[in-house]
Amino acid sequence: MVCTMAFLRALLTSARTFRYGPGLTSGLPADDAVLLDAPDERLAPALVAAALGEFEPAAKLLATTRDAADWETRDRSLARLVAFARSRDGWLTGWLAASPRDPDALLVKAGLAVRRAWESPAHAELLREVGPLISAAAEADPRDPVPWRLALEHARGTHASHTMFESLWEQAVRRSAHHYGSHVAALRYLSAQWYGSHRECFDFAERAAEDAARDSLVQALPVRAAFALLRDEKAAARMTSVQADRIDRAADLAIMLSAGFPAGDAWPAEVRNLLAYVLVARGRPADALEQFRLIGPYATSFPWAYVTGEPLGGFLEARAVARLRVASSTPLRGRPEHSGRRAH
């Protein structure tokens, strides 16, 4: 009897998936159409040129962001250029040779040094050696908060005291009060994995979101705190109802932020990927599936690289899980039995 019931449930699940397959896949790109960390139209030419050993497009891109004080685009562009330079840095060497005091070249040099140091088991010692590079980048343009974001990452890895970290944080927010990258760096320092706790993470993230504009990426900071808690197996196993509520409020806040951007927009893609993960983990597949629709083809390494060794595969698997769970909760002639926020 048990085997028969299990077989019937499997048949019903298959039937629901088949019946609602077209509807559930509406707006979702095919698996082979999903791209991982696809550059936007501003960054792509710089990366193509860098692959050819040419630095001028990257220099122009970063100079434009600095002139416009577009610190969010500047920080995001830096991260992608640094990721590329990890294995192919000839273009950066040429740039530094041509313009050794260029603020943008110095920033990429510092960012690359910080990343390489972090990737080493001896990161604390190596990070101490790159401190002067961060200082040089900060001095090259005193308005720029991005070198101070690097300084915050540097402080975390060198076991800086809370007092030292707070002084760096003050310098970062003095230059840009709601710079997302600096807030993320601070959240990492305050995490239970490093020098704080899950409560400190949530407190910091929620205060920052309250102070930021409704369309600021800082609104997604609480969902980053939620991700950190969910990824902590011991903490997640003994999660309290208060923590669960904070996670769901963080997800709801990020949903509102996501709704303010067009579907298939590359700019909020990482936030939407993170939100989709949290929603799947919280048993909110209908909400998660909606985020996957809004993501379109733009999968991002974060958070999936933390979940699986194959980020794109992790994204596709989570998307399939959300779709299957929605299908499994959908009566053959009706709407999903459960959608939206999970009850406690």
Steps between C-alpha positions, in 0.01 A plus 500: 500500500783738592677425175177553306438838666857610433459395136174692471656811649784473249250470216307804623820702523594401146151583378505840664841574355382393156170687524649821626838471329435773240367742761778430746768546236349823366758776525779258592786472250604151398784352701747547215403867467598587859831684533725513805629845599425648159649852467272790414540717192737739679736235630505254210717713265756553778527127562529421129778756465676370811498153346696654211743667739348847460426708808351817350130398514536394865676826578224698330227308681648554847587863426139561397365351823745710705415823317128433550548386862312184397653296777271199471583445133865570576514237774317242292723565198807471720389160628457364148827647372685356799342159442623510141847621599547204738605284206571759229661817633719602209265787414527629858879481491494705180260752653717551807809537283328768291334682794656396830309763699160455335242473784306238309803285423610523864152392609507189278852422620390520863182302436693223325756482780225473761323224309816298444594532865157384614529191281812385684493293821748758632263785421551689827873537441462580130227755563726694733746536213239656267391769745716767329334426165157572650633821654640608164166443330317694773742792479476512119139622524388599852133506392487132406341260753605187310857486638344519845286200417826323421637625832202347681563164332867536586418571865284189528778279368772655718297458820461873555337607824144632511642847569719489192216364290264774618752768401523353149122471482470869589732590214299288256156639586634857517566466127177317414245449777317213329773336294388139467846345477616663821186381677556145378861513623382621841235228515765235436714636783200489735401147395504203735767349276737786583475749786133536578176306517183441302320749723761768433472429127124542499509808723755671275327397176153605613619842623687559175193408293280734704735789428541429127278602209235250392682427174845463661670163486553542875137388530635152421744504791261321741455214254879461502481466876226241447720307259784492754269352763351242263848390392606451862377143553520509879324835527236401244429177688411692815338796328249684718165635384642851540786418263263337253285813500804718441599283203153526348486876556839529333371300203186712477711818501720361222190402301386863510844614387501245216157615386639846429730372224400368156491125439822371349702798628865412561548767768298335783581144383720409798240625747230301323717185493561535873132563566399195295731281707358629829141457380564139394668430833206652687244286318356782289526346152237719331683816607831341401369407156392860445855615578641245256270651236627848583861378491457379143836380362718670762628238743773625736777315680380638832328332677517174305879461527454483878236229462660278237829470321321562171320837524305475174391147581393614847291779350329269253435238766344752739285635219382149416425432869288814525310408186442143616383608845251743350378230265473250785280737700273579206169309475437358158219750446592795711760730636788423734378394840775694671684804372665806636632533851544183697293466815666431832 
